[in-house]
Every structure is written in structure tokens, then in C-alpha cells.
């Protein structure tokens, strides 16, 4: 067995792992990158990019058909060529993967070790059956894989995950989608808009990770207008009958149903890829799910020389955070034991369904309700939203009742990816409602809806303090 000594060993070549490797090398460390699977990152290969490509095709068809209401005739006859759509998604997906592969291909000889890594000791790894690595520090960046509930395995080869979907050569007529998180909502709505008959089943009423019930209910209602969606599904039986997935369930209205579908898509989240690592030999403490305990301001596991970053840490499963965590972990691994803490960016997530959903800053269930005011706006009558025929959704912004400082927001509606960024920046800058409302708002734009929510929260803050609010410019009619 080959034996090598390095300063930093990075396990995993995804977004977090590549960021960790770059940071460690920039800090002057002798580092290696260990990968046992495919290169190309989850985002580029099976995550963010192919899902958005499928959504773009589906939304294009949906939007074109919607032109009839504006007097544009003939668009109702448009239809999707499934083989062509999926081929397009794969070709564009491969373009994004290629750019990632070019980076790994350009790494100097000897930096990349191919094979599955496992700990022999806190600073000693075995890669495959060919190399033993003695490292001063280790960064775990092994990502996550689709999590499939045991009860769905009854569907056998009719069961697919989001990783499998993009490899289909055509689409079936009916699919049951299990899950109500970002992956399920985005892929389920895309398939529905491509004329696949969709049955979507959630669990426990959870939708898009939203914890603010009125916002969650508004999103669920909007989606249920397009396809069957039960966020809290009750099943009597799931089976494979004569090779056909068969579902027996009770709908929210109490009616019993028996539905047969062609495929079942498990979009029930992802779990950290940690099992092969033999973490019991790493000398670090694990939580009840077997995930290392770590400090998110340093990415250090306890006081050890082991660091963790990306989806495998089970906290912020978003690419921008994976990149930030990888950079932080790689830099601290290279500088160990001189570990430096940083202030993390504001938590921020987007679901690219229509309406889009966003969570920014503190989660609603984390807030002290007695010390928090909630500003609200419905997009049903918001001017620009109505012009775009996307006037669905609800936005709540949260602020400290005494100081007016923004605390967070949850919402669903048009252009939420952009409104979410404005809110994330305001939160990162620790702005108050008064300060945010002094910023410019054009007319007519969806951002005026955000201003309405901010003004509502500001008014409630002044009421809570028994003060009169300052005079602010009124909205321009819409």
C-alpha cells in the first residue's frame, strides 16, 4: 500500500470539497482531494442546474399556453416532445458538468486520489485498498444522496429518485411524487406543466420548509390548483400490482381513492454521505443521526483537526453555503490549530416553483412572538403581479417590535428569488424597517409588494411602542 503525508486531506470533490481544496492550497498547505464517485458536483449533475433546465422548458410551455387570456390565439395546441426536452436537459446539464470537470482535470498530478476514504485514526485515512494518507487535518465534504423511505421500496424498479429522473428517455403519463420539499415541488410542477398527470404526497403538512402556516397554506393552495397535492397524505396501502404501482389513500375531504401510476418519484430529501467513512475512528463526537458535531463559525468538529463542510453536515443544504463552508473549512484546516471564526451569512433558501417560495433569516418558529411584529402583503391585488398574471401568494416579514430591526421573512409569490435577495441583504446589513423603507422603490414593480409588507410591519412596531409612525411616501396607486 502506498503511503503519503500531507497537511490537509479533503474527502469529496463536490462544491464544498473543491472550495476547501482551493482554500487550503491558497493558505500554502500541501493538500490532496479524495473522491470515490463521479466528478461534476451534485448541483451541476443532478441538482440545481438540470432541475432548473426542466423547469424552464415546462414553464415556457405553460406561459405560452397562458397567452390566450391576453388575446394571443393558437398557443393551446402547443405540446412537449418529451424525448427532445429530456435530451436538451441532458445536453445543457453536461455543459455545466464540463466546466466543473475542467477544474479537476487542471489540478496538478498527484493531488487527486481516486477511491473511497475511511478513517483508521483521527489523522489517518485509507483510500480504497491502495493508499494510506497521514494528514495533519481532514475536511469531510462527502455531500448527500437521495433518502428513500423504506415503505416506498415496495415499488421496485418503478421507483426512481431525482438522480434518476434526468436519465429517462421519455416521460410516462402518470407519476406519483412523494415529498413536499424543494426538490419535490420543483420537479413535480415541472412534470405537471409538461402534461404528466401528477399526484403529490407530503408528510406532516410540511411544504417547502416553510414554518409560517399562512404562507405555507398559500403556497399549498396555489400548487393544488395545478395538480393533486396533499401535504399530509394518509395511506391505507401501497403496493405493486401486476407490475403497476398502486396507491390506496384518503384525500383531505375524507374520500377513499385507488390510483395507479406508471412511476413513483421519491423526492423525500437527501441524507449525508457519511456511512463509508468509519467515523467511529475519527475521534469526534456525533449527534443522534451520526453526523459530526461542529461549530458553524469555523466548521471544526469539536477541538479536533477534523472539519466538515457542505450537504454532509446536515444544516444548510444550499450551494452558496456549501461553497462558503468549504472555503472556511479548508482555510482553517490549513491553519490548524490557529482556527479563525467568521460571521456566517444570513440563512437564505429559495424554491423555484410558481409561485416561488423563500425563507430568509430567522425561521418563524425560532422567533419570540411577543417581541416580534409581522408585516404582511398578499400578491392577489398587487399591481405588477396582476399585469404578469402571477398574482398569487403571501409574504410575511418579521421585525423586532422594539427596535424595528428586521429578523427574517417567509413568503411565496412572484419574483421571490429577487425579493428574497433584497431581504437577505437588508438583514445582513442589520437594517431597520425605517432604514429599509427609505430606499428607492420603482413603479410598477413587484418590489412594491415588499414595501407594503415592510410598511405594515413598521406601522405595527410604532403601535407596539405607542408612537406615531413617520410620514412615508404612499404607494403609487398600485
Residue pairs with C-beta under 8 A, 6 or more apart in sequence:
1 126
1 129
1 130
1 131
1 132
2 130
2 131
2 132
3 131
3 132
3 133
3 134
4 32
4 131
4 132
4 133
4 134
5 133
5 134
5 135
6 29
6 30
6 31
6 32
6 133
6 134
6 135
6 136
7 24
7 29
7 30
7 31
7 135
7 136
7 137
7 334
8 20
8 24
8 29
8 30
8 31
8 32
8 135
8 136
8 137
8 138
8 139
8 330
8 333
8 334
9 31
9 32
9 34
9 117
9 125
9 133
9 135
9 137
9 138
9 139
10 17
10 20
10 21
10 24
10 31
10 32
10 33
10 34
10 138
10 139
10 141
10 330
10 333
11 17
11 34
11 117
11 125
11 138
11 139
11 140
11 141
11 142
11 277
12 34
12 35
12 140
12 141
12 142
12 143
12 273
12 310
12 312
13 33
13 34
13 35
13 39
13 41
13 104
13 112
14 41
14 42
14 43
14 141
14 142
14 143
14 310
14 311
14 322
15 41
15 42
15 43
15 310
15 319
15 322
15 323
15 326
16 141
16 143
16 309
16 310
16 311
16 312
16 322
16 323
16 325
16 326
16 329
17 33
17 35
17 139
17 141
17 142
17 143
17 309
17 310
17 326
18 33
18 41
18 100
18 103
18 104
18 326
19 309
19 322
19 323
19 324
19 325
19 326
19 327
19 330
20 139
20 141
20 307
20 309
20 326
20 327
20 329
20 330
20 333
21 31
21 33
21 107
21 111
21 330
22 327
22 330
23 326
23 327
23 328
23 329
23 330
23 331
23 334
24 31
24 139
24 330
24 331
24 333
24 334
25 31
26 331
27 330
27 331
27 334
27 335
28 334
29 333
29 334
31 111
31 330
31 334
32 110
32 111
32 112
32 113
32 133
32 135
33 104
33 107
33 111
33 112
33 113
34 112
34 113
34 115
34 117
34 125
34 127
34 133
35 112
35 113
35 114
36 114
36 115
36 116
36 117
36 128
36 276
38 45
39 100
39 101
39 104
40 97
40 100
40 101
41 47
41 97
41 100
42 143
42 144
42 311
43 49
43 319
44 93
44 96
44 97
44 99
44 100
45 93
45 97
46 162
46 163
46 166
47 162
47 319
48 319
49 92
49 93
49 96
50 89
50 90
50 92
50 93
50 166
51 162
51 183
51 186
51 187
51 190
51 352
52 352
53 88
53 89
53 92
53 93
54 85
54 89
54 166
54 187
54 190
55 186
55 189
55 190
55 352
57 80
57 85
57 88
57 89
57 190
57 194
58 80
58 189
58 190
58 191
58 192
58 193
58 194
59 190
59 193
59 354
61 78
61 79
61 80
61 193
61 194
62 193
64 75
64 78
65 75
65 76
65 78
66 75
66 389
67 75
68 75
68 76
69 389
70 389
79 195
80 194
80 195
82 170
82 171
82 194
83 169
83 170
85 171
85 194
86 166
86 168
86 169
86 170
86 171
89 166
90 166
90 167
93 166
104 112
113 127
113 131
113 133
114 127
114 128
115 127
115 128
115 129
115 130
115 131
116 127
116 128
116 276
117 125
117 126
117 127
117 133
117 276
117 277
118 125
118 126
118 276
118 277
118 278
118 281
119 125
119 138
119 277
119 278
119 279
119 280
119 281
119 282
120 126
120 132
120 278
120 281
121 281
121 283
122 138
122 281
122 282
122 283
122 284
122 304
122 305
122 306
123 134
123 135
123 136
123 137
123 138
123 305
124 132
124 133
124 134
124 135
125 132
125 133
125 135
125 138
126 132
126 133
127 133
136 305
136 336
137 305
137 306
137 307
137 333
137 334
137 336
138 282
138 305
138 306
138 307
138 333
139 299
139 306
139 307
139 308
139 309
139 326
139 329
139 330
139 333
140 274
140 277
140 292
140 306
140 307
140 308
140 309
140 312
141 308
141 309
141 310
141 312
141 326
141 329
142 272
142 273
142 274
142 277
142 310
142 312
143 272
143 273
143 310
143 311
143 312
144 270
144 271
144 272
144 273
144 311
144 312
144 317
145 163
145 270
145 271
145 273
146 161
146 162
146 163
146 266
146 267
146 268
146 269
146 270
146 271
147 268
147 269
147 270
147 271
148 159
148 161
148 266
148 268
149 178
149 266
149 268
151 238
152 159
152 178
152 238
152 264
152 266
152 268
153 159
154 238
154 239
154 240
155 238
155 240
155 245
155 264
156 240
158 240
158 243
158 244
158 245
158 262
158 263
158 264
159 245
159 263
159 264
159 266
160 168
160 263
160 264
160 265
160 266
161 265
161 266
161 267
162 183
162 187
162 265
162 267
165 187
165 265
171 191
171 194
171 196
172 196
172 261
172 262
172 263
173 196
173 197
173 262
174 196
174 197
174 198
174 199
174 259
174 260
174 261
174 262
174 263
175 191
175 196
175 197
175 198
175 199
175 261
175 262
175 263
175 264
175 265
176 198
176 199
176 200
176 201
176 245
176 247
176 259
176 261
176 263
176 264
176 265
177 184
177 187
177 188
177 191
177 198
177 199
177 200
177 201
177 265
177 267
178 184
178 200
178 201
178 264
178 265
178 266
178 267
178 268
179 200
179 201
179 202
179 266
179 267
179 268
179 269
180 200
180 201
180 202
180 203
180 206
180 207
180 208
180 229
180 231
181 206
181 208
181 209
181 267
181 268
181 269
182 208
182 209
182 349
182 351
182 352
183 267
183 269
184 200
184 202
184 265
184 267
184 268
185 200
185 207
185 208
185 223
185 351
185 353
185 357
186 351
186 352
186 353
187 265
187 267
188 198
188 200
188 227
188 229
188 265
188 267
189 198
189 223
189 226
189 227
189 353
189 354
191 198
192 198
192 226
192 227
193 226
197 227
198 227
198 228
199 227
199 228
199 247
199 259
199 261
200 223
200 227
200 228
200 229
200 230
201 230
201 233
201 235
201 249
202 229
202 230
202 231
202 232
202 233
203 231
203 232
203 233
203 268
204 231
204 232
205 216
205 231
205 232
206 216
206 231
207 216
207 219
207 220
207 231
208 216
208 219
208 351
208 353
208 357
208 412
209 349
209 351
209 359
210 216
210 219
210 357
210 359
210 410
210 412
211 363
211 364
211 365
211 410
212 364
212 396
212 410
214 394
214 396
215 357
215 394
215 395
215 396
215 410
215 411
215 412
218 392
218 393
218 394
218 412
219 353
219 355
219 357
219 393
219 412
220 229
220 231
222 354
222 355
222 392
222 393
222 412
223 229
223 353
230 249
230 251
230 252
232 252
233 249
234 249
234 250
235 247
235 248
235 249
236 248
236 249
236 250
236 256
237 246
237 247
237 248
238 245
238 246
238 247
238 248
239 245
239 246
240 246
241 260
244 260
244 261
244 262
245 260
245 261
245 262
245 263
245 264
246 258
246 259
246 260
247 257
247 258
247 259
247 260
247 261
248 256
248 257
248 258
249 256
249 257
249 259
250 256
250 257
251 257
270 311
270 317
272 289
272 290
272 291
272 311
272 312
272 313
272 314
273 312
274 290
274 291
274 292
274 312
275 290
279 286
279 290
279 292
282 292
282 301
282 304
282 306
283 304
283 306
284 292
284 293
284 301
284 302
284 304
284 306
285 292
285 293
285 301
285 302
286 292
286 293
287 293
289 314
291 312
291 313
291 314
292 301
292 306
292 308
292 313
293 301
293 302
294 300
294 301
294 302
294 307
294 308
294 313
295 341
296 315
296 325
296 344
297 341
297 342
297 343
297 344
298 307
298 328
298 332
298 339
298 340
298 341
298 342
299 307
299 308
299 309
299 313
299 325
299 328
299 329
299 332
300 306
300 307
300 332
300 339
301 307
301 308
305 333
305 336
305 337
307 329
307 330
307 332
307 333
308 325
308 329
309 322
309 325
309 326
309 328
309 329
309 330
310 322
310 325
310 326
311 317
311 322
313 325
315 321
316 322
316 325
316 347
318 348
318 349
320 345
320 348
321 345
324 344
324 345
328 342
331 340
332 339
332 340
345 424
345 428
346 360
346 361
346 424
346 427
346 428
347 359
347 360
347 361
347 362
347 363
348 358
348 359
348 360
348 361
348 420
348 421
348 424
349 358
349 359
350 356
350 357
350 358
350 416
350 417
350 420
351 357
351 358
352 417
354 390
354 414
355 379
355 390
355 392
355 393
355 412
355 413
355 414
355 416
356 412
356 413
356 414
356 415
356 416
356 417
357 410
357 411
357 412
357 416
358 409
358 410
358 411
358 412
358 416
358 417
358 419
358 420
358 423
359 408
359 409
359 410
360 408
360 409
360 410
360 420
360 423
360 424
360 427
361 398
361 406
361 407
361 408
361 409
361 423
361 424
361 427
362 398
362 407
362 408
363 408
363 410
364 396
364 398
364 408
364 410
367 398
367 407
367 408
370 401
371 400
371 401
371 402
372 398
372 399
372 400
372 401
372 407
373 398
373 399
373 400
373 401
373 457
373 460
373 461
373 464
374 396
374 397
374 398
374 457
374 460
375 396
375 397
375 398
375 399
375 433
375 452
375 453
375 454
375 455
375 456
375 457
375 458
375 460
376 394
376 395
376 396
376 453
376 456
377 394
377 395
377 449
377 450
377 452
377 453
377 456
378 393
378 394
379 385
379 390
379 391
379 392
379 393
379 394
379 395
379 413
379 414
379 446
379 449
380 391
380 392
381 391
382 391
382 446
382 448
382 449
382 452
382 478
383 443
383 444
383 448
383 477
383 478
384 414
384 444
384 445
384 446
384 448
384 449
384 478
385 391
385 392
385 393
385 413
385 414
385 446
385 449
387 444
388 414
388 446
390 413
390 414
391 414
392 412
392 413
392 414
393 411
393 412
393 413
393 414
393 416
394 411
394 412
394 413
395 409
395 410
395 411
395 412
395 413
395 416
395 419
395 449
395 450
395 453
396 409
396 410
396 411
396 453
397 406
397 408
397 409
397 411
397 423
397 450
397 453
397 454
397 457
398 406
398 407
398 408
398 409
398 457
399 405
399 406
399 407
399 432
399 433
399 457
399 458
399 461
400 407
400 461
401 460
401 461
401 464
401 465
402 461
402 464
402 465
403 432
404 432
404 433
404 434
404 457
404 458
404 461
405 430
405 431
405 432
405 433
406 423
406 426
406 427
406 430
406 431
406 432
406 433
406 436
407 427
408 427
409 420
409 423
409 453
411 419
411 420
411 453
413 419
413 446
413 449
414 446
415 446
415 447
418 446
418 447
419 446
419 447
419 449
419 450
422 447
422 450
423 450
426 436
433 454
433 457
433 458
433 461
434 458
434 470
436 454
437 451
437 454
437 455
437 458
437 472
441 447
441 448
441 450
441 451
443 475
443 476
443 478
444 476
444 478
448 475
448 476
448 478
451 475
452 475
455 472
458 469
458 472
459 469
461 469
462 468
462 469
